């Protein structure tokens, strides 16, 4: 059985930032091999874009990087080792 989230009352979702329940989560899937500095730069740039586009605070944004080994990455029917 499905119970929709309450919009008001003591069990309503709340945010600690700016009184909104928004917490954007962005997941980026990429082939492994990039260095730590490049991944940090990507996280900063994605966060900045979400903040500007959605009007949320940086503390609300979550960026998840999912790195896939080349042997698990297929292009045109072939593994991209």
PyMOL commands that set and color helices and strands:
alter all, ss='L'
color gray80, all
select helices_A, chain A and resi 36-54+58-60+70-72
alter helices_A, ss='H'
color red, helices_A
select strands_A, chain A and resi 25-31+62-68+74-75+78-79
alter strands_A, ss='S'
color yellow, strands_A
deselect
rebuild
show_as cartoon
